[in-house]
Amino acid sequence: MASEVLSVSHNVVSNSEVVLINGVDGHTYTVLSITLCETAGNAETFEHTGRIVLTNEDHLTAKCASAAAVDVVVSYLDQTR
């Protein structure tokens, strides 16, 4: 039986890769929004040198180009087949 669950992932991202969504076989993920907010009081920017990628292991990951404290909130539908 198929199902849809609205989910939210919240992580603090710096210059180490962080998994935002840990994909599971047999699931389809529809990203609804990605919100970024710098939280350390610095003038950080998230630009092309930072990245959000879907890896070969079916994970959605994020990484900043340098040391930072960026809150990343992802809202998504987790659909099973």
N, C-alpha and C positions, 0 to 999 in steps of 0.2 A: 504494500500500500504506500502510495506517495504521500509526502508531507512537506509543508513549508514552514520554516521557523524564522522569525525576524530575530537577528542576533546583533550584538555589538561587541567589538573588540577595542580595548583601550590599552595603549602601551606608551612608555616614554622611550623615545628614540634618540640615540646619540650617534657616534661614529662606528658602532658595532652593529652588524645586521641583526634585526629583530623580526621574528615571525609575527605577522598581524593576523593571518588566517592560516591555520594548520589544516590543509586540505585532506579529505578522506575519500577513498575510492567509492564510487557510487553516488556521490553528492555533486550537485551543481551549485555554485556560489554566484549570486548576482550582487555586485557591490552597488549600493544605493548612494552612499556618500563617503567621502574621506575628508576629515577636518583636521587641520594642523594648527597648533598653538605653541609658540615658544614660551616656556614657563620659568626660565631661570633669570629673567630680567635683563637679558642681553639682547643686543641688536642682531640676532641670528636671522638668517633667511634660509628658506628651503627652496632650492633652485635646481637647475639641471645637474649640478654636482652631487646633490642628494638624490635618492632614488626610491621608488616604490616599484617592485618587480614581482612577476609571477615566476617562480623557479621551476626547474624540471621536476622537483619533488612535489609539485602541486601546493606550494606554500606561497602566500602573498607576504612579501617581506619589505622592510624599509630600512634605510641607512642614511645618515647625514654625512656630508663631506668632511666635517670636522667635529670636535667635541661640542656638544650642545645638549639641551634638555627640551626636546620638542614632543609635546603630547600629540599622539595620533589616535584619532577615534574613527573606526570604520563601522558603518552600519551596513548589513548585508542580509540577503535571504539565503538560508541554507535549505536546499531542496533535495529530497531523496527521491529516487526512482522506484 
